[in-house]
Amino acid sequence: MANFLTKLRDRLLPSYGGGGYGTFGMWSGLLSGTGVDYRSKAGKVYDNSVVGPSLNWIWKQMLYAPPVVESASVKAGKREWEAVETHDWQSALENAFSPYYAYDTLLHGIVASWWVGGNVYLWPIVSRAGIIVGFQWLPWSTVIPKASDGNAAGTKLVTHYEYTPPGGTPMDLPAEAVIHLRWGIDPANTLLGLSPLMSVLREIAAENGASTLSSALIENGGISGLLFSPKEGKADIDPDQAREIKTQWKRNTTGDMAGTPLMLPFPIDVKEVGARIDNMIPSELRRLHASRICAAIGIDPMVIGFESSSKTYSNYEQAADAAYKGAIAPALMSLGMQLTAAMRRFEGNLNERIRFDEANIPARADDTARLLETAGKAYNDGLVTLNESRAMARYPKTEGGDTFKEATTISPKAMAAKQMRQQAQARVLAGRATEELGDSE
């Protein structure tokens, strides 16, 4: 495999953006219940005013979860995973497509591809020695997975990938030479993943329209349209005068000149045509759009600074923690599993895996506190060993930690409870002694 990739390396030139297959690659067809092509109306999707901030928030959170390669070993009859100090694939992910971009940029492409396209395509960069030294991100709109006509028996789901460099001609890439990470599977085309944003294309298109309309209305002073007409007793306005009035009105009521005095040579009537901005785009409707788009991504609008219509979360920390569990953690788990499968296909070592170290993700700070409390209680109660407790809290093992807590030591909470019981028993005994003494007298 490495020799094959080495021969193919120079065929693939650095490429970015573009492509002729649209935001969702090969996906086509209409959403249920409509004859409108909302895929076209939604446009690029990633530049939507809700989608863009959401993906940026996720990307910044995931930057705190670097990829780690781990190796499995059997100890005391249990399979345990330990981080590998140096590994080609970990170095390759960190190097990404050096010198063009590093891992943070590669991750940005992965995040956009994962949520918007539902498909992530990576091209391994191979050295002349046949070692994978980096990965180039291929825009999802430039790659089409295919099964050849000679695969009638269906023994291979994908036989090759058709890649079209921007401005270039399509080329076929062997399936074995492309790393394809997908969001689930598209029932309409099992060669592809299914973008989670596909189901909210209507809301994305509507939000795009609302943003465009509100911007245009603000440019016009918050008024959708005006009708000018001469007052009674004034002769008709000739075309040159009409153009001059329109020019003066626009100059003095919009842009940098907005609010400056406007003088007209004769009296005219001005009437609004249409509704004002607050009536045309209700804030409740835009909140609904944002809520549904964010729900498809797996977050609450609160985490990106939008007003949330949900009463579930009382503060940002709770919303961020839920976003971590609903969007980031599942994505990192799935990406880790698929990258592991790709690494095993290339390297052949079934005892190695790729995962993402989530310990320092800011959004999961509350979860970390709960894990620490649960792990500590389990250890103090004698249910798990010290290293098992540390593993529960996502901490590395420590030497000599494969033992349970000694029975002679108990937690401060348990000690306080024991002291309270002893004091209560002492009071009961003292009361009984006093009663006995009184009886004897």
Secondary structure by P-SEA (a helix, b strand, c coil): caaaaaaaccccccccccccccccccccccccccccccccccccccccccaaaaaaaaaaaaccbbbbbbbbbbcccbbbbbbbcccaaaaaaaacccccccaaaaaaaaaaaaccccbbbbbbbbccccccccccccccccbbbbbccccccccccccbbbbbcccbbbbbbbcccccccccccccccccbbbbccccaaaaaaaaaaaaaaaaaaaaaccccbbbbbbccccccccaaaaaaaaaaaaaaccccccccbbbbcbbbbbbbccccccccccaaaaaaaaaaaaaaaccccccccccccccccccaaaaaaaaaacccaaaaaaaaaaaaaaaaaacccccccccccccccccaaaaaaaaaaaaaaaaaaccccaaaaaaaaccccccccccccccccccaaaaaaaaaaaaaaaaaaaaaaaaaaaaac
